[in-house]
Amino acid sequence: MKKQAPDSATHGGRDIPLSRRTLLAAAMAGAGLLLVAPARVVSEATPLSVENATRLYTVKVARIVAPRSCEEVRRAVRDWPGDIAVGGARYSMGGQVAIALGLHIDMRQMNRLVWLRPETRTVRVEAGMRWRDLQDHIDGHQLSVRTMQSFANFTVGGAVSVNAHGRYVGHGPVGHSVRALQMVLADGQVVETDRQTRPELFRAAIGGYGAIGVITEVELDLDDNARIEQRMTKMPLRDYPAWFEREVRPPEKACLLHNADLLPPAFDEAWATNWCFSDKPVTVPERLIPRDRTYRTEQSLLWAVSELSNGDALQRKYVRPALFGKSDVVWRNHEASLDARMLEPASRDASTYVLQEYFIPAAQCLAFAADMAQVIRTHGAKVLNVSIRHSPRDEVSMLPWAREEVFSFVVYYKQGTDAAAKEAVGQWTREMIDAALKHGGTYYLPYQLHASAAQFAAAYPQAEAFRAVKRTVDPQGRLSNSLWQRYL
């Protein structure tokens, strides 16, 4: 596919020039060797460090390269003699973006718009582009990303690699909105793949965490931008499934985004937030959240609720009630442009904020929630909140986290960074995974690698089919990372 010049995109034969909420609502409402010169190779005699956002599980690599084109990726893969891993914004938390003493391909310089076609609501971007950059390109055309995470800092290629999801009602994982991929395979071959062309590669690459190929371009469906109105409801958790069926699922409710939060220590009340399509005038004039916005107040509040002895009561009695009663009307792109900096602590040296996520069949969600709360209380885990989302069955990925309709439980917690803290978290994480498996569910792979091999096999029974595809395109297993080194 021929690329357009980096400062323009084609539309109907002409060129188009390229161009909330606070931490409260986000944290508490709740995710080569021989390259041509421009590739910016980093080379040292001693190993280099590849960190992730949590600063946990830093991986020592032999070389880091930041390519600026598919050709540079191809040369890097072809010429490097050992293991290779690929990373974007580095929000995965267990070494999924690097392999020990291997080559790390940092994709963040590949962030150009390839083309934009407003008339068909489709776009093609380089894989290192962040959602926020894509929003800058499409907002002026009154278009919006169809499905993405709750924050806009992630790269598009990274979101595809982990088959991310957000709060979108009925959308499922991001893979449902991917039309095509360009990838560099382990032998340096550049391939195009979609649902008809080499569909096995397409299905394996979505949610494949870089094991099948280095994703260099992503083609996506877009939606219209629209005004959405915030609506909040509080209820006992036992009433939540029926309420969801009545107030969220029906198309006539026009709900675009939904999540419900459970607060410590009981986790027995659902604080639900819907964003529904609206004809009302916007109450927030900004179309996108400004990039230069600061979050000092919100970050201080996060520290207070996670560190003070009465932090749980502070959330329940003051912070959450202050949010309820709001009925903001914003542009869809505004709510989709949340910045993960609002979750960033002053330091991650001694402690850090982390996520886990579990996907539970809809009929089992209350039973799992009870088991989950018991595990948290037994181990005294410092969980700030658990955010519930919903997803239909995954129809695309070879390693689906939603084998049927599920509710997802996103556990947001604080932990120490020392070895003892990691081990303690590992223990209760494995108990959480056991609870999910008991109720027919699974767990999400971008987080700390605490699951046992047996738990991985039980949660992802399609792994053997995935291995078979990998053997055909990477028989030597060169494309890897800490995740696949442990489980694949």
Secondary structure, DSSP 8 states (H G I E B T S, - for coil): -----TTEEEETTEEEE-----HHHHHH----TT--GGG-EEEEEEEEEE--TT--S-EEEEEEE--SSHHHHHHHHHH--S-EEEESS---SSSTT--TTSEEEEGGG---EEEEETTTTEEEEETT-BHHHHHHHHGGGTEEESS--SSS-SBHHHHHHTT---SBTTT-SGGGGEEEEEEE-TTS-EEEEESSSSHHHHHHHTT-TTSS-EEEEEEEEEEE--EEEEEEEEEEGGGHHHHHHHHTSSGGG-EEEEEEEE-TTT--EEEEEEEEE--S--SS--SS--TT---HHHHHHHHHHHHSTTHHHHIIIIIHHHHTT---EEEHHHHTT--GGGG--S--SSEEEEEEEEEEEGGGHHHHHHHHHHHHHHHT-EEEEEEEEEE---SS-SS-S-SSSEEEEEEEEEEE-SHHHHHHHHHHHHHHHHHHHHTT-EE-TTS---S-HHHHHHH-TTHHHHHHHHHHH-TT--B--HHHHHH-
